[in-house]
Amino acid sequence: MSQSFVHVHLVALRYFAETVRAGSMRQASEALSTAPSAVNRQILKLEEQLQVRLFDRVAGGVKLTSAGEVLYGYIQTLERNLETAIDHMDDMRALRRGHVRIACEDGIGRDFVTRQLVEFAARYRNVTYSISVHGASVILDLIAAGEVDVGLTMGPPMRRDIRLMGAAAVPMGVVMPRDHPFAGKSSMTLVDLAGERMILGGAGYGGASEINRHMTEGSRHRPFIESSSSDNVLSLVLAGLGLAVRSPVGLLTELGRDALAFVPLAGPKVPEVKLCIWTHLTRSPSIAGSVLTQTMVQALKPFAETLDRWRHPVP
């Protein structure tokens, strides 16, 4: 029976349901704007496929058999479920509901994602979110596996098995306490850091892979402390335990209240780091996820412009 039902044509189910509601094939044909013979053929085909009689023909119309009553009950459930699905899709189109899965590095979450969600959540009040914080390599794996809708990392690394939706270059510099002797410099090079106590973040945070490679090549800048958390790097720098090379993303609050100094890096070996927004290569995210992703992509340029004060040496 189940195998036969798979092949039942939806037109036949529609003609059957309309006949039940109208009480006769003739009246059903008028509602369907078709000939009574067409309605009769579809119902006969349906009875043949299901191998049961659905109607008893009576004077003036038709009457459901027990099998017909069972089928009509399922059709009513199907119609209700379909209406519910359409209502949900209408809700999603208007973003009256939805859920977005986000993965990001901690600094990006603090200074970029939070800013975008403030306005987005105010506009779309019933959309919910889940945010997971990881290093770049884990985030890219989550995107590739379809486990999150949108991922935000500092790049490189770059990958071809996921889609880069947008990127904006971010400045790199040396971060230190405000009272450090270097805090008044207009710019620094990596050579200037020779002999300094350096705090290096783990690979995959804040573009740290490229930073670490340049900092440690030739053993000129042996790290004093290595940490897998960019938040922990921030705490260590604030405590005066050393200097760190990174972007200002994730530090905007501390820089804004002058708790930290940021001296731009200059020179040919300064790595180019970008804030990148990623999605799955082929799968489309939820409607809410798509709208939020596009909102974030559009916000990249103005966000990068807010970082301009740290991009160039102070005159």
Contacts in CASP RR format, 6 or more apart in sequence:
PFRMAT RR
TARGET T0000
AUTHOR 0000-0000-0000
METHOD contacts of the structure
MODEL  1
MSQSFVHVHLVALRYFAETVRAGSMRQASEALSTAPSAVNRQILKLEEQL
QVRLFDRVAGGVKLTSAGEVLYGYIQTLERNLETAIDHMDDMRALRRGHV
RIACEDGIGRDFVTRQLVEFAARYRNVTYSISVHGASVILDLIAAGEVDV
GLTMGPPMRRDIRLMGAAAVPMGVVMPRDHPFAGKSSMTLVDLAGERMIL
GGAGYGGASEINRHMTEGSRHRPFIESSSSDNVLSLVLAGLGLAVRSPVG
LLTELGRDALAFVPLAGPKVPEVKLCIWTHLTRSPSIAGSVLTQTMVQAL
KPFAETLDRWRHPVP
1 50 0 8 1.000
1 51 0 8 1.000
4 49 0 8 1.000
4 50 0 8 1.000
4 51 0 8 1.000
5 49 0 8 1.000
5 50 0 8 1.000
7 49 0 8 1.000
8 46 0 8 1.000
8 49 0 8 1.000
8 50 0 8 1.000
9 42 0 8 1.000
9 45 0 8 1.000
11 42 0 8 1.000
12 42 0 8 1.000
12 43 0 8 1.000
12 45 0 8 1.000
12 46 0 8 1.000
12 49 0 8 1.000
13 46 0 8 1.000
13 75 0 8 1.000
14 32 0 8 1.000
15 28 0 8 1.000
15 32 0 8 1.000
15 38 0 8 1.000
15 39 0 8 1.000
15 42 0 8 1.000
15 43 0 8 1.000
15 46 0 8 1.000
16 42 0 8 1.000
16 43 0 8 1.000
16 46 0 8 1.000
16 54 0 8 1.000
16 71 0 8 1.000
16 72 0 8 1.000
16 75 0 8 1.000
17 72 0 8 1.000
17 75 0 8 1.000
17 79 0 8 1.000
18 28 0 8 1.000
18 31 0 8 1.000
18 32 0 8 1.000
18 39 0 8 1.000
19 25 0 8 1.000
19 28 0 8 1.000
19 39 0 8 1.000
19 43 0 8 1.000
19 55 0 8 1.000
19 62 0 8 1.000
20 64 0 8 1.000
20 72 0 8 1.000
21 28 0 8 1.000
21 31 0 8 1.000
22 28 0 8 1.000
22 30 0 8 1.000
22 31 0 8 1.000
23 61 0 8 1.000
23 62 0 8 1.000
24 60 0 8 1.000
24 61 0 8 1.000
24 62 0 8 1.000
25 36 0 8 1.000
25 39 0 8 1.000
25 40 0 8 1.000
25 43 0 8 1.000
25 61 0 8 1.000
25 62 0 8 1.000
26 36 0 8 1.000
26 61 0 8 1.000
28 36 0 8 1.000
28 39 0 8 1.000
29 35 0 8 1.000
29 36 0 8 1.000
29 38 0 8 1.000
29 39 0 8 1.000
32 39 0 8 1.000
43 54 0 8 1.000
43 55 0 8 1.000
46 54 0 8 1.000
47 53 0 8 1.000
47 54 0 8 1.000
50 67 0 8 1.000
50 71 0 8 1.000
52 65 0 8 1.000
52 67 0 8 1.000
52 68 0 8 1.000
53 65 0 8 1.000
53 67 0 8 1.000
54 64 0 8 1.000
54 65 0 8 1.000
54 67 0 8 1.000
54 68 0 8 1.000
54 71 0 8 1.000
55 62 0 8 1.000
55 63 0 8 1.000
55 64 0 8 1.000
55 65 0 8 1.000
55 68 0 8 1.000
56 62 0 8 1.000
56 63 0 8 1.000
56 64 0 8 1.000
56 65 0 8 1.000
64 72 0 8 1.000
88 97 0 8 1.000
90 96 0 8 1.000
91 97 0 8 1.000
91 98 0 8 1.000
92 98 0 8 1.000
92 286 0 8 1.000
92 287 0 8 1.000
92 288 0 8 1.000
93 287 0 8 1.000
95 123 0 8 1.000
95 124 0 8 1.000
95 126 0 8 1.000
95 127 0 8 1.000
95 287 0 8 1.000
95 288 0 8 1.000
95 291 0 8 1.000
96 124 0 8 1.000
96 126 0 8 1.000
97 126 0 8 1.000
97 127 0 8 1.000
97 288 0 8 1.000
98 126 0 8 1.000
98 127 0 8 1.000
98 128 0 8 1.000
98 286 0 8 1.000
98 287 0 8 1.000
98 288 0 8 1.000
99 127 0 8 1.000
99 128 0 8 1.000
99 129 0 8 1.000
99 130 0 8 1.000
99 286 0 8 1.000
99 288 0 8 1.000
100 127 0 8 1.000
100 128 0 8 1.000
100 129 0 8 1.000
100 130 0 8 1.000
100 149 0 8 1.000
100 150 0 8 1.000
100 285 0 8 1.000
100 286 0 8 1.000
100 288 0 8 1.000
100 289 0 8 1.000
100 292 0 8 1.000
101 129 0 8 1.000
101 130 0 8 1.000
101 132 0 8 1.000
101 147 0 8 1.000
101 148 0 8 1.000
101 149 0 8 1.000
101 150 0 8 1.000
102 113 0 8 1.000
102 129 0 8 1.000
102 130 0 8 1.000
102 131 0 8 1.000
102 132 0 8 1.000
102 148 0 8 1.000
102 149 0 8 1.000
102 150 0 8 1.000
102 151 0 8 1.000
102 152 0 8 1.000
102 292 0 8 1.000
103 131 0 8 1.000
103 132 0 8 1.000
103 133 0 8 1.000
103 134 0 8 1.000
103 138 0 8 1.000
103 139 0 8 1.000
103 142 0 8 1.000
103 143 0 8 1.000
103 148 0 8 1.000
103 150 0 8 1.000
103 151 0 8 1.000
103 152 0 8 1.000
104 112 0 8 1.000
104 113 0 8 1.000
104 131 0 8 1.000
104 132 0 8 1.000
104 133 0 8 1.000
104 134 0 8 1.000
104 139 0 8 1.000
104 151 0 8 1.000
104 152 0 8 1.000
104 153 0 8 1.000
105 133 0 8 1.000
105 134 0 8 1.000
105 135 0 8 1.000
105 136 0 8 1.000
105 139 0 8 1.000
105 152 0 8 1.000
105 153 0 8 1.000
105 154 0 8 1.000
105 204 0 8 1.000
105 205 0 8 1.000
105 206 0 8 1.000
105 230 0 8 1.000
106 133 0 8 1.000
106 205 0 8 1.000
106 229 0 8 1.000
106 230 0 8 1.000
106 231 0 8 1.000
106 250 0 8 1.000
107 206 0 8 1.000
107 230 0 8 1.000
107 231 0 8 1.000
107 249 0 8 1.000
107 250 0 8 1.000
107 251 0 8 1.000
108 152 0 8 1.000
108 153 0 8 1.000
108 154 0 8 1.000
108 249 0 8 1.000
108 250 0 8 1.000
108 275 0 8 1.000
109 131 0 8 1.000
109 133 0 8 1.000
109 152 0 8 1.000
109 250 0 8 1.000
110 250 0 8 1.000
110 252 0 8 1.000
110 253 0 8 1.000
111 249 0 8 1.000
111 250 0 8 1.000
111 251 0 8 1.000
111 252 0 8 1.000
111 253 0 8 1.000
112 152 0 8 1.000
112 249 0 8 1.000
112 275 0 8 1.000
112 296 0 8 1.000
112 299 0 8 1.000
112 303 0 8 1.000
113 131 0 8 1.000
113 152 0 8 1.000
113 296 0 8 1.000
115 299 0 8 1.000
115 303 0 8 1.000
116 292 0 8 1.000
116 295 0 8 1.000
116 296 0 8 1.000
116 299 0 8 1.000
117 129 0 8 1.000
120 127 0 8 1.000
120 292 0 8 1.000
120 295 0 8 1.000
121 127 0 8 1.000
121 129 0 8 1.000
124 288 0 8 1.000
124 291 0 8 1.000
127 288 0 8 1.000
127 292 0 8 1.000
132 142 0 8 1.000
132 148 0 8 1.000
134 142 0 8 1.000
135 153 0 8 1.000
135 204 0 8 1.000
135 205 0 8 1.000
136 153 0 8 1.000
136 154 0 8 1.000
136 155 0 8 1.000
136 157 0 8 1.000
136 204 0 8 1.000
136 205 0 8 1.000
136 206 0 8 1.000
136 207 0 8 1.000
136 209 0 8 1.000
137 157 0 8 1.000
137 203 0 8 1.000
137 204 0 8 1.000
139 148 0 8 1.000
139 151 0 8 1.000
139 152 0 8 1.000
139 153 0 8 1.000
139 278 0 8 1.000
140 153 0 8 1.000
140 157 0 8 1.000
140 159 0 8 1.000
140 162 0 8 1.000
140 278 0 8 1.000
142 148 0 8 1.000
142 151 0 8 1.000
143 150 0 8 1.000
143 151 0 8 1.000
143 162 0 8 1.000
143 278 0 8 1.000
143 279 0 8 1.000
143 280 0 8 1.000
144 159 0 8 1.000
144 161 0 8 1.000
144 162 0 8 1.000
144 280 0 8 1.000
144 281 0 8 1.000
146 280 0 8 1.000
146 283 0 8 1.000
149 279 0 8 1.000
149 285 0 8 1.000
149 286 0 8 1.000
149 289 0 8 1.000
149 292 0 8 1.000
149 293 0 8 1.000
150 165 0 8 1.000
150 277 0 8 1.000
150 278 0 8 1.000
150 279 0 8 1.000
150 285 0 8 1.000
150 289 0 8 1.000
150 292 0 8 1.000
150 293 0 8 1.000
150 296 0 8 1.000
151 277 0 8 1.000
151 278 0 8 1.000
151 279 0 8 1.000
152 275 0 8 1.000
152 276 0 8 1.000
152 277 0 8 1.000
152 278 0 8 1.000
152 296 0 8 1.000
153 204 0 8 1.000
153 206 0 8 1.000
153 275 0 8 1.000
153 276 0 8 1.000
153 278 0 8 1.000
154 170 0 8 1.000
154 204 0 8 1.000
154 205 0 8 1.000
154 206 0 8 1.000
154 207 0 8 1.000
154 208 0 8 1.000
154 247 0 8 1.000
154 249 0 8 1.000
154 273 0 8 1.000
154 274 0 8 1.000
154 275 0 8 1.000
154 276 0 8 1.000
155 167 0 8 1.000
155 206 0 8 1.000
155 207 0 8 1.000
155 273 0 8 1.000
155 274 0 8 1.000
155 275 0 8 1.000
155 276 0 8 1.000
156 207 0 8 1.000
156 209 0 8 1.000
156 210 0 8 1.000
156 273 0 8 1.000
157 204 0 8 1.000
157 209 0 8 1.000
158 164 0 8 1.000
161 281 0 8 1.000
162 278 0 8 1.000
162 279 0 8 1.000
162 280 0 8 1.000
162 281 0 8 1.000
163 278 0 8 1.000
163 279 0 8 1.000
163 280 0 8 1.000
163 281 0 8 1.000
164 276 0 8 1.000
164 277 0 8 1.000
164 278 0 8 1.000
165 277 0 8 1.000
165 278 0 8 1.000
165 279 0 8 1.000
165 293 0 8 1.000
165 297 0 8 1.000
166 276 0 8 1.000
166 277 0 8 1.000
166 297 0 8 1.000
166 300 0 8 1.000
167 274 0 8 1.000
167 275 0 8 1.000
167 276 0 8 1.000
167 277 0 8 1.000
167 300 0 8 1.000
168 274 0 8 1.000
168 275 0 8 1.000
168 300 0 8 1.000
168 301 0 8 1.000
168 303 0 8 1.000
168 304 0 8 1.000
169 272 0 8 1.000
169 273 0 8 1.000
169 274 0 8 1.000
169 304 0 8 1.000
170 247 0 8 1.000
170 248 0 8 1.000
170 249 0 8 1.000
170 273 0 8 1.000
170 274 0 8 1.000
170 275 0 8 1.000
170 304 0 8 1.000
170 307 0 8 1.000
171 247 0 8 1.000
171 248 0 8 1.000
171 264 0 8 1.000
171 307 0 8 1.000
171 308 0 8 1.000
171 310 0 8 1.000
171 311 0 8 1.000
171 312 0 8 1.000
172 211 0 8 1.000
172 245 0 8 1.000
172 246 0 8 1.000
172 247 0 8 1.000
172 264 0 8 1.000
172 265 0 8 1.000
172 270 0 8 1.000
172 271 0 8 1.000
172 273 0 8 1.000
173 188 0 8 1.000
173 245 0 8 1.000
173 246 0 8 1.000
173 247 0 8 1.000
173 248 0 8 1.000
173 262 0 8 1.000
173 263 0 8 1.000
173 264 0 8 1.000
173 265 0 8 1.000
173 310 0 8 1.000
174 182 0 8 1.000
174 188 0 8 1.000
174 193 0 8 1.000
174 243 0 8 1.000
174 244 0 8 1.000
174 245 0 8 1.000
174 262 0 8 1.000
174 263 0 8 1.000
174 265 0 8 1.000
175 234 0 8 1.000
175 237 0 8 1.000
175 243 0 8 1.000
175 244 0 8 1.000
175 245 0 8 1.000
175 246 0 8 1.000
175 248 0 8 1.000
175 251 0 8 1.000
175 260 0 8 1.000
175 261 0 8 1.000
175 262 0 8 1.000
176 182 0 8 1.000
176 183 0 8 1.000
176 237 0 8 1.000
176 240 0 8 1.000
176 242 0 8 1.000
176 243 0 8 1.000
176 244 0 8 1.000
176 260 0 8 1.000
176 261 0 8 1.000
176 263 0 8 1.000
177 183 0 8 1.000
177 237 0 8 1.000
177 238 0 8 1.000
177 240 0 8 1.000
177 259 0 8 1.000
177 260 0 8 1.000
177 261 0 8 1.000
178 258 0 8 1.000
178 259 0 8 1.000
178 260 0 8 1.000
178 261 0 8 1.000
180 240 0 8 1.000
180 243 0 8 1.000
180 261 0 8 1.000
182 188 0 8 1.000
182 192 0 8 1.000
182 243 0 8 1.000
182 261 0 8 1.000
182 263 0 8 1.000
183 261 0 8 1.000
183 263 0 8 1.000
184 261 0 8 1.000
184 263 0 8 1.000
185 263 0 8 1.000
186 263 0 8 1.000
186 264 0 8 1.000
186 313 0 8 1.000
186 314 0 8 1.000
186 315 0 8 1.000
187 263 0 8 1.000
187 264 0 8 1.000
187 265 0 8 1.000
187 266 0 8 1.000
187 313 0 8 1.000
187 314 0 8 1.000
188 263 0 8 1.000
188 264 0 8 1.000
188 265 0 8 1.000
188 266 0 8 1.000
189 265 0 8 1.000
189 266 0 8 1.000
189 267 0 8 1.000
189 269 0 8 1.000
189 270 0 8 1.000
190 214 0 8 1.000
190 215 0 8 1.000
190 221 0 8 1.000
190 245 0 8 1.000
190 265 0 8 1.000
190 267 0 8 1.000
190 269 0 8 1.000
190 270 0 8 1.000
191 220 0 8 1.000
193 215 0 8 1.000
193 221 0 8 1.000
193 243 0 8 1.000
193 245 0 8 1.000
194 220 0 8 1.000
194 221 0 8 1.000
195 221 0 8 1.000
196 221 0 8 1.000
196 242 0 8 1.000
196 243 0 8 1.000
197 224 0 8 1.000
197 225 0 8 1.000
197 241 0 8 1.000
197 242 0 8 1.000
197 243 0 8 1.000
198 215 0 8 1.000
198 221 0 8 1.000
198 222 0 8 1.000
198 223 0 8 1.000
198 224 0 8 1.000
198 225 0 8 1.000
198 242 0 8 1.000
198 243 0 8 1.000
198 244 0 8 1.000
198 245 0 8 1.000
199 223 0 8 1.000
199 224 0 8 1.000
199 225 0 8 1.000
199 226 0 8 1.000
199 227 0 8 1.000
199 233 0 8 1.000
199 236 0 8 1.000
199 237 0 8 1.000
199 241 0 8 1.000
199 242 0 8 1.000
199 243 0 8 1.000
199 244 0 8 1.000
200 208 0 8 1.000
200 211 0 8 1.000
200 212 0 8 1.000
200 215 0 8 1.000
200 216 0 8 1.000
200 223 0 8 1.000
200 225 0 8 1.000
200 226 0 8 1.000
200 227 0 8 1.000
200 233 0 8 1.000
200 244 0 8 1.000
200 245 0 8 1.000
201 208 0 8 1.000
201 211 0 8 1.000
201 212 0 8 1.000
201 226 0 8 1.000
201 227 0 8 1.000
201 228 0 8 1.000
201 229 0 8 1.000
201 230 0 8 1.000
201 233 0 8 1.000
201 244 0 8 1.000
201 246 0 8 1.000
202 208 0 8 1.000
202 212 0 8 1.000
202 226 0 8 1.000
202 227 0 8 1.000
202 228 0 8 1.000
202 229 0 8 1.000
202 230 0 8 1.000
203 209 0 8 1.000
203 212 0 8 1.000
205 228 0 8 1.000
205 229 0 8 1.000
205 230 0 8 1.000
206 230 0 8 1.000
206 246 0 8 1.000
206 247 0 8 1.000
206 249 0 8 1.000
206 273 0 8 1.000
207 246 0 8 1.000
207 247 0 8 1.000
207 271 0 8 1.000
207 273 0 8 1.000
208 230 0 8 1.000
208 246 0 8 1.000
210 271 0 8 1.000
210 273 0 8 1.000
211 245 0 8 1.000
211 246 0 8 1.000
211 271 0 8 1.000
211 273 0 8 1.000
213 271 0 8 1.000
214 269 0 8 1.000
214 270 0 8 1.000
214 271 0 8 1.000
215 221 0 8 1.000
215 223 0 8 1.000
215 245 0 8 1.000
216 222 0 8 1.000
216 223 0 8 1.000
224 241 0 8 1.000
224 242 0 8 1.000
225 236 0 8 1.000
225 241 0 8 1.000
225 242 0 8 1.000
227 233 0 8 1.000
227 236 0 8 1.000
230 246 0 8 1.000
230 250 0 8 1.000
233 244 0 8 1.000
233 246 0 8 1.000
234 244 0 8 1.000
234 250 0 8 1.000
234 251 0 8 1.000
234 254 0 8 1.000
236 242 0 8 1.000
236 244 0 8 1.000
237 243 0 8 1.000
237 244 0 8 1.000
237 260 0 8 1.000
238 254 0 8 1.000
238 259 0 8 1.000
238 260 0 8 1.000
245 265 0 8 1.000
247 273 0 8 1.000
247 307 0 8 1.000
248 255 0 8 1.000
248 262 0 8 1.000
248 307 0 8 1.000
248 310 0 8 1.000
249 275 0 8 1.000
249 307 0 8 1.000
251 260 0 8 1.000
251 262 0 8 1.000
254 260 0 8 1.000
255 262 0 8 1.000
255 310 0 8 1.000
262 310 0 8 1.000
264 310 0 8 1.000
264 311 0 8 1.000
264 312 0 8 1.000
264 313 0 8 1.000
264 314 0 8 1.000
266 313 0 8 1.000
275 300 0 8 1.000
275 303 0 8 1.000
275 304 0 8 1.000
277 293 0 8 1.000
277 296 0 8 1.000
277 297 0 8 1.000
277 300 0 8 1.000
279 285 0 8 1.000
279 293 0 8 1.000
284 290 0 8 1.000
285 293 0 8 1.000
END
